[in-house]
Amino acid sequence: MDTAGTFPPSRHFFLARHDIEQSSVFSLIRRMPKGASLHGHTFSLASTNFLINNLTYLPQLYICVDTAGVLNFKFSEKVPDDNCDWVLLEMLRASSGNATFVDEFLRKQITLETDHPTEAYPTITEVWEKFQDIFTTVNGLTRWRVAFEMYYNQVLQEFYEDNVMYLEIRGTIPKIYDLDGTIMPWKDFLTLMNQLNKQFSALHPDFLGTKLIISPSRTINDSVMDADIQRVVEAHKAFPDLVVGFDLVGQEDKGKSLLNFTNKLLHLPPGIDFFFHAGETNWEGVTDMNLVDAVLMNATRIGHGYALNKHPLVLERIKEKDIGIEVNPISNQVLMLVDDMRNHPAATLLADDYPVVISPDDPSFWGAKGLSYDMYEVFMGMAGVEADLNSLLSGGALHLHDTGLVSTDYVMNLTYRSGLFMCTTDPSGLLRLHFFVTPDTSCEWEELSAVRRRSEDVTEFDHRLRKNLTMVVNNPRERYPNINAAWRKFSGLFSVVNGMVTYKPLFEEYYYQTLQEFLNDGVTYIELRGVLPNVYDLDGTIHSGIEVMRIYEEVTRRFQNNNPEFIGAKFIYAPSRRVDNETMDRYLNMTLNLKNTFGSFLAGFDLVGQEDRGRPLKDLAEKLLQFPEDINLFFHAGETNWQGMTDENLIDTLMFNATKRIGHGYALLKHPLALREVKRRGIALEINPISNQVLMLVEDLRNHPAAALLADDYPVVISSDDPSFWGAKGLSYDMYEVFMGMAGVEADLKLLKQLAINSIEAVILTACKYLKF
């Protein structure tokens, strides 16, 4: 933890920017998908370097300094005849003999940047005066049609390169002109903006578009307001997909309040939403009452909302109505609302799950670019010390086995529960665990707590106990010399753990903990597989499979009620593939019974276990074809590095129309026809990297065949199989292995985003939940 005052978010952005740009966190944030930028002003979005290096080098650009000391630009065929001493910039550069000096002078006129911000801007008044002067300067530089088109395309390009996929821009309809002084009609301007948006989207199909929020100054008089309201109504009617809302901008402390314009604004027709700047102040009084008026006027979002924490009732309404809060961290610091980002009031909004969206406001004016600088300030300065990027990885974990899911630390804590007995003399050689009031005679049971107390070293005892609950060892290839040895240990772990966690009170708690750990890891939907274990009570009662399924359903519902952001869970009935025909018939009947009783909570059917030693699907095809169409199939298939009978399960699983996903599919690359069919039908491939390595299909994950599937855009979804058994937790460990080991060297966080999307698309959800997802 930084205590020396070098922590970038604690310093002024002008002084910290270089350190931010050099940080690995910033590098990561720049590459991460960011969604939307919803608060930015038209002529303060493109980088300063672009303005200087491109626009100021266009021909026929004149400059002058007006009587207020503000630099003005104007493109013209001849010397403008305004009351100003206009000079052709091209000639000024040539006559100066030092174009770099001229460019540095120009740069100082179009940015607030300085090495001494507190001396340059001693009060909020000075910084706002310079801020508004910059708009005057830049407006002249961007109003010639040619310059505007270059500028606007650059804005889209810079935000797209910063991984922003959607933009909303605030501004008035500017007076764009030709060199002869002809002003473009407002409809022509909006037509031009539409054309530029479509051209950019055609070149970048993953870019979702741009909208305009018409935003006049809050200092205007009533007659100008009437004209602006009329214009926004006409513009929305003519361009409903482009013009989406209305705002009032400018220094809030010195402008008119929303109350001044309420009667006029409330007459706007439906479809024109309000996105008011409100509460952009650290005063408490008239200015921050705009927050109250914005909520009463049903604003869709509130710009800045810096003063919100002083208005608890407004905060309640914002949460009730889900009104977005557009937080612009660097803007608030540069314009002197806050010095240290750790003290920004949005930190409390983030901590309390308010609908905060991060935006850059006017990045050009403080030497920033895109959205990443503001995201850095939020991540490093305003979020809690435990903040991470898990939220980026939200999606589904679709291949999980029911009692191999929670962290080993949690399982070890369960061994401290009273009433737990252990037996080490079972003929299988496996440790047995079970809860009793009075132990049965099936084994030489001892109460675990008593054995632990008798041990000379409790730490060593727990270390040995842990080895019975996980495959983790320091020398895995010596401990598991072949795949059969690894599978023997793996299969035995289910027997060890099940005796403990199938005690009904623990079973409910264990499953709830599973959901919690995955949600904490950014996973908002899971599908788990199992055979519905024999859950028991202390009196010896064994609960039926239907009763166990009901436990899963009820705990899922309770967890969702406590965690509304969690989408849900489903169960895939997945018995062992090492079955005789009579047992298979029982499995099929159980599946139908579960479907009739629980409906969509049953996602489908699978067969599990070591594929090389289980029955091939073709042996069971006749029975499986008896399933009705609403039973989805998610078969383990191709979980082998042999080529022969086992991997032909991949071909057989494709013979079923009900096959929705394939578990593992490790051997798919050896079957090009099956690969084509998988892609044609959009059958998702559930890849479990760590499982494949631990169970000895692959040593080096750079050699995992799924690397080729990722490279060729197959519908891959990443899951973690049985993370508890290899000391992992949630989904992030497997995601790391994919990102670092299996993806190409140029992979970025767009890959993780795509994997999350793949998991969403592969999920069997109702339409309502799909939209929520």
Residue pairs with C-beta under 8 A, 6 or more apart in sequence:
1 385
2 10
5 11
6 19
7 380
7 381
8 16
8 19
8 20
8 23
8 376
8 377
8 380
8 381
9 16
9 340
9 341
9 342
9 377
9 380
9 381
9 382
10 340
10 341
10 342
10 381
11 340
12 117
12 118
12 333
12 334
12 339
13 330
13 333
13 334
13 366
13 368
13 373
13 377
14 112
14 113
14 114
14 115
14 117
14 334
14 366
14 367
15 115
15 117
17 367
17 368
17 373
20 26
20 373
20 376
23 376
25 376
25 379
25 380
26 372
26 373
26 376
28 389
28 749
29 372
29 375
29 376
29 379
30 162
30 163
30 370
30 372
31 163
31 748
31 749
31 750
32 163
32 375
32 389
32 392
32 748
32 749
33 163
33 165
33 392
33 749
33 750
33 753
34 162
34 163
34 164
34 165
34 371
34 372
34 375
35 164
35 165
35 166
36 164
36 165
36 166
36 167
36 168
36 208
36 357
37 159
37 164
37 166
37 167
37 168
37 359
37 360
37 370
37 371
38 168
38 275
38 301
38 324
38 326
38 357
38 359
39 168
39 170
39 275
39 303
39 326
39 328
39 357
39 359
39 360
39 361
40 167
40 168
40 169
40 170
40 359
40 360
40 361
40 362
40 363
41 169
41 170
41 171
41 215
41 249
41 361
41 362
42 169
42 170
42 171
42 174
43 135
43 138
43 139
43 142
43 151
43 171
43 174
44 134
44 135
44 138
44 361
44 362
44 363
44 364
44 365
45 155
45 158
45 159
45 169
45 360
45 362
45 363
45 364
46 151
46 154
46 155
46 158
46 364
47 154
47 158
47 363
47 364
47 369
48 107
48 110
48 111
48 113
48 364
48 367
50 151
50 154
50 158
51 110
51 138
51 141
51 151
51 364
52 103
52 106
52 107
52 110
53 103
54 150
54 154
55 61
55 141
55 142
55 147
55 150
55 151
56 73
56 89
56 103
56 106
56 141
58 75
58 144
58 146
58 147
59 90
60 75
60 76
60 77
60 88
60 179
61 73
61 74
61 75
61 88
61 89
61 90
61 141
62 73
62 74
62 75
62 76
62 79
62 80
62 86
62 87
62 88
62 89
63 71
63 72
63 73
63 74
63 86
63 87
63 89
63 92
64 71
64 72
64 82
64 84
64 85
64 86
64 87
65 71
65 72
65 84
65 85
66 72
66 84
68 133
70 133
70 136
70 137
71 106
71 109
71 110
71 137
72 84
72 136
72 137
72 140
73 89
73 137
73 140
73 141
74 80
74 82
74 86
74 140
75 143
75 144
75 146
75 147
75 177
75 179
76 179
76 181
77 179
77 180
79 86
79 88
80 86
89 102
92 102
93 99
93 102
96 102
107 113
109 134
109 137
110 134
110 137
110 138
110 141
110 364
110 365
111 134
111 364
111 365
111 366
111 367
112 121
112 127
112 130
112 131
112 134
112 334
112 365
112 366
113 366
113 367
114 120
114 121
117 334
120 126
121 127
121 130
121 336
123 336
124 253
124 335
124 336
124 337
127 334
127 335
127 336
128 251
128 254
128 335
131 335
131 362
131 365
132 250
132 251
134 365
138 364
139 174
141 147
142 148
142 151
142 174
143 174
143 175
143 176
143 177
144 176
144 177
144 178
144 179
145 176
145 177
145 178
145 184
145 192
148 174
148 176
149 192
149 196
152 193
152 196
153 196
153 200
155 167
155 169
156 167
156 196
156 197
156 200
156 207
156 210
157 200
158 369
158 370
159 167
159 370
159 371
160 200
160 204
160 207
161 370
162 369
162 370
162 371
162 372
163 748
163 749
163 750
164 370
164 371
165 206
165 207
165 208
166 207
166 208
166 209
166 210
167 209
167 210
167 211
168 210
168 211
168 212
168 213
168 244
168 275
169 210
169 211
169 212
169 213
170 212
170 213
170 214
170 215
170 247
170 249
170 275
171 212
171 213
171 214
171 215
172 214
172 215
172 216
172 228
173 186
173 189
173 190
173 214
173 231
173 235
174 189
175 183
175 184
176 183
176 184
176 189
176 192
177 183
177 184
178 184
184 192
186 231
186 235
187 238
190 212
190 235
190 238
190 239
190 242
190 243
193 210
193 212
193 242
194 239
194 242
197 209
197 210
197 242
200 207
201 207
201 208
201 209
210 242
211 241
211 242
211 243
211 244
211 245
212 242
212 243
212 244
213 243
213 244
213 245
213 246
213 247
213 275
214 228
214 231
214 232
214 235
214 243
214 245
214 246
214 247
215 246
215 247
215 248
215 249
216 224
216 225
216 228
216 248
216 249
217 248
217 249
217 250
217 255
218 248
218 249
218 250
218 252
218 255
218 256
218 277
219 250
219 254
219 255
219 256
220 228
220 256
222 264
225 261
225 264
226 264
229 246
229 264
229 265
229 267
229 268
232 243
232 246
232 268
232 272
233 268
233 269
233 272
235 243
236 243
236 244
236 269
236 271
236 272
240 271
243 272
244 272
244 273
245 272
245 273
245 274
245 275
245 300
246 265
246 268
246 272
246 273
246 274
246 275
247 274
247 275
247 276
247 277
247 303
248 255
248 256
248 258
248 261
248 276
248 277
249 277
250 277
252 277
252 278
252 279
252 280
252 281
252 287
252 290
253 281
253 283
253 287
257 286
257 287
257 289
257 290
257 293
258 265
258 276
258 278
258 290
258 293
258 294
258 297
259 289
259 290
259 293
262 293
262 297
265 274
265 297
266 297
273 299
273 300
274 294
274 297
274 298
274 299
274 300
275 299
275 300
275 301
275 302
275 303
275 326
276 290
276 293
276 294
276 297
276 299
276 302
276 303
277 290
277 302
277 303
277 304
278 288
278 290
278 291
278 293
278 294
278 299
278 302
278 303
278 304
278 305
279 287
279 288
279 290
279 291
279 302
279 304
279 305
279 306
279 307
279 308
279 311
280 303
280 304
280 305
280 306
280 307
280 332
280 337
281 287
281 288
281 306
281 307
281 337
282 306
282 307
282 337
282 338
283 307
284 307
284 310
287 307
288 307
288 310
288 311
291 302
291 305
291 307
291 308
291 311
291 314
292 311
292 314
294 302
295 302
295 314
295 317
295 318
295 321
295 323
298 321
299 323
300 323
300 324
301 323
301 324
301 325
301 326
301 357
302 308
302 318
302 323
302 324
302 325
302 326
303 326
303 328
304 326
304 327
304 328
304 331
304 332
305 325
305 326
305 327
305 346
305 349
306 332
306 337
306 338
306 345
306 346
307 345
308 314
308 315
308 318
308 325
308 345
308 349
309 315
309 345
309 348
309 349
315 354
317 323
318 325
318 354
318 355
319 354
319 355
322 355
323 355
324 355
324 356
324 357
325 346
325 349
325 354
325 355
325 356
325 357
326 357
326 359
327 344
327 346
327 349
327 356
327 357
327 358
327 359
327 378
328 358
328 359
328 360
328 361
328 374
329 341
329 344
329 346
329 358
329 374
329 377
329 378
329 381
329 382
330 360
330 361
330 363
330 366
330 368
330 373
330 374
330 377
331 360
331 361
331 362
331 366
332 338
332 344
333 339
333 341
333 344
333 377
334 365
334 366
338 344
338 345
340 381
341 377
341 378
341 380
341 381
341 382
342 381
342 382
344 381
344 382
346 356
346 378
346 382
347 382
347 383
349 356
350 356
350 378
350 382
350 383
351 384
358 371
358 374
358 375
358 378
359 371
359 374
360 368
360 370
360 371
360 373
360 374
363 369
363 370
363 371
363 373
363 374
368 374
379 387
389 749
390 520
390 521
390 522
390 732
391 522
392 522
392 749
392 752
392 753
392 756
393 521
393 522
393 523
393 731
393 732
393 735
393 752
393 756
394 522
394 523
394 524
394 756
395 522
395 523
395 524
395 525
395 717
395 755
395 756
395 757
395 758
395 759
395 760
396 523
396 524
396 525
396 526
396 527
396 717
396 756
396 759
396 760
396 762
396 763
397 518
397 523
397 525
397 526
397 527
397 719
397 720
397 730
397 731
397 759
398 526
398 527
398 661
398 684
398 686
398 717
398 719
398 759
398 762
398 763
399 527
399 529
399 663
399 664
399 686
399 688
399 717
399 719
399 720
399 721
400 526
400 527
400 528
400 529
400 719
400 720
400 721
400 722
401 494
401 528
401 529
401 530
401 574
401 608
401 721
401 722
402 511
402 528
402 529
402 530
402 533
403 494
403 497
403 498
403 501
403 502
403 510
403 530
403 533
404 493
404 494
404 497
404 721
404 722
404 723
404 724
404 725
405 514
405 517
405 518
405 528
405 722
405 723
405 724
406 510
406 513
406 514
406 517
406 724
406 729
407 517
407 723
407 724
407 729
408 466
408 469
408 470
408 472
408 724
408 727
410 513
410 517
411 469
411 497
411 500
411 501
411 724
412 462
412 465
412 466
412 469
414 420
414 500
414 501
414 506
414 510
415 433
415 448
415 462
415 465
415 500
416 449
417 435
417 506
418 449
419 435
419 436
419 437
419 447
419 538
420 433
420 434
420 435
420 447
420 448
420 449
420 500
421 433
421 434
421 435
421 436
421 439
421 445
421 446
421 447
421 448
422 431
422 432
422 433
422 445
422 446
422 447
422 448
422 451
423 431
423 432
423 434
423 443
423 444
423 445
423 446
424 431
424 432
424 444
425 443
425 444
426 432
426 443
428 492
428 495
430 468
430 492
430 495
430 496
431 465
431 468
431 496
432 443
432 495
432 496
432 499
433 448
433 496
433 497
433 499
433 500
434 445
434 499
434 500
434 503
435 500
435 503
435 506
435 538
436 445
436 538
437 538
437 539
439 445
451 461
452 458
452 461
452 462
455 461
466 472
467 473
468 496
469 493
469 496
469 497
469 724
470 493
470 724
470 725
470 726
470 727
471 480
471 486
471 489
471 490
471 493
471 694
471 725
471 726
472 726
472 727
473 479
476 694
479 485
480 486
480 489
480 696
482 696
483 612
483 695
483 696
483 697
486 694
486 695
486 696
487 610
487 695
490 694
490 695
490 722
490 725
491 609
491 610
493 722
493 725
497 724
498 533
500 506
501 507
501 510
502 533
502 534
502 535
502 536
503 535
503 536
503 537
503 538
504 535
504 536
504 537
504 543
504 551
507 533
507 535
507 548
507 551
508 551
508 555
511 551
511 552
511 555
512 555
512 558
512 559
514 526
514 528
515 526
515 555
515 556
515 559
515 563
515 566
515 569
516 559
516 563
517 729
517 730
518 526
518 730
518 731
519 563
519 565
519 566
520 730
521 729
521 730
521 731
521 732
522 730
522 731
522 732
523 730
523 731
524 565
524 566
524 567
524 773
525 566
525 567
525 568
525 569
525 759
525 760
525 763
525 765
525 773
526 569
526 570
527 569
527 570
527 571
527 572
527 603
527 634
527 763
528 569
528 570
528 571
528 572
529 571
529 572
529 573
529 574
529 606
529 608
529 634
530 571
530 572
530 573
530 574
531 573
531 574
531 575
531 576
532 545
532 548
532 549
532 573
532 590
533 548
534 542
534 543
535 542
535 543
535 547
535 548
535 551
536 542
536 543
537 543
543 551
545 590
545 594
546 593
546 594
546 597
549 571
549 594
549 597
549 598
549 601
549 602
550 598
552 569
552 571
552 601
553 598
553 601
556 568
556 569
556 601
559 566
559 569
560 566
560 568
567 765
567 769
567 772
567 773
568 765
568 769
570 600
570 601
570 602
570 603
570 764
571 594
571 598
571 601
571 602
571 603
572 602
572 603
572 604
572 605
572 606
572 634
573 587
573 590
573 591
573 594
573 602
573 604
573 605
573 606
574 605
574 606
574 607
574 608
575 583
575 587
575 607
575 608
576 607
576 608
576 609
576 614
577 607
577 608
577 609
577 611
577 614
577 615
577 636
578 609
578 613
578 614
578 615
579 587
579 615
581 623
584 620
584 623
585 623
588 623
588 624
588 626
588 627
591 602
591 605
591 627
591 631
592 627
592 628
592 631
594 602
595 602
595 628
595 630
595 631
600 764
600 766
603 632
603 634
603 764
604 631
604 632
604 633
604 634
604 658
604 660
604 764
605 624
605 627
605 631
605 632
605 633
605 634
606 633
606 634
606 635
606 636
606 663
607 614
607 617
607 620
607 635
607 636
608 636
609 636
611 636
611 637
611 638
611 639
611 640
611 646
611 649
612 640
612 642
612 646
616 645
616 646
616 648
616 649
616 652
617 624
617 635
617 637
617 649
617 652
617 653
618 648
618 652
621 652
621 655
624 633
624 656
625 656
627 633
627 658
629 657
629 658
631 658
632 658
632 660
632 764
633 653
633 656
633 658
633 659
633 660
634 659
634 660
634 661
634 662
634 663
634 686
635 649
635 653
635 656
635 659
635 662
635 663
636 649
636 663
636 664
637 649
637 650
637 652
637 653
637 662
637 663
637 664
637 665
638 646
638 647
638 649
638 650
638 662
638 664
638 665
638 666
638 667
638 668
638 671
639 663
639 664
639 665
639 666
639 667
639 692
639 697
640 646
640 647
640 666
640 667
640 697
641 666
641 667
641 697
641 698
642 667
643 667
643 670
646 667
647 667
647 670
647 671
650 662
650 665
650 667
650 668
650 671
650 674
651 671
651 674
653 659
653 662
654 674
654 677
654 678
654 681
654 683
659 683
660 683
660 684
660 762
660 764
661 683
661 684
661 685
661 686
661 717
661 762
662 668
662 678
662 683
662 684
662 685
662 686
663 686
663 688
664 686
664 687
664 688
664 691
664 692
665 678
665 685
665 686
665 687
666 692
666 697
666 698
666 705
666 706
667 705
668 674
668 675
668 678
668 685
668 705
668 709
669 675
669 705
669 708
669 709
675 714
677 683
678 685
678 714
678 715
679 714
679 715
682 715
682 761
683 715
684 715
684 716
684 717
684 758
684 759
684 761
684 762
685 706
685 709
685 714
685 715
685 716
685 717
686 717
686 719
687 704
687 706
687 709
687 716
687 717
687 718
687 719
687 738
688 718
688 719
688 720
688 721
688 734
689 701
689 704
689 706
689 718
689 734
689 737
689 738
689 741
689 742
690 720
690 721
690 723
690 726
690 728
690 733
690 734
690 737
691 720
691 721
691 722
691 726
692 698
692 704
693 699
693 701
693 704
693 737
694 725
694 726
698 704
700 741
701 737
701 741
701 742
702 741
702 742
704 741
704 742
706 716
706 738
706 742
707 742
707 743
709 716
710 716
710 738
710 742
710 743
710 751
711 744
715 758
715 761
715 762
716 755
716 758
717 755
717 758
717 759
717 762
718 731
718 734
718 735
718 738
718 755
718 759
719 731
719 734
720 728
720 730
720 731
720 733
720 734
723 729
723 730
723 731
723 733
723 734
728 734
735 752
735 755
738 751
738 755
739 747
739 751
739 752
743 751
760 770
760 773
763 770
763 773
765 773
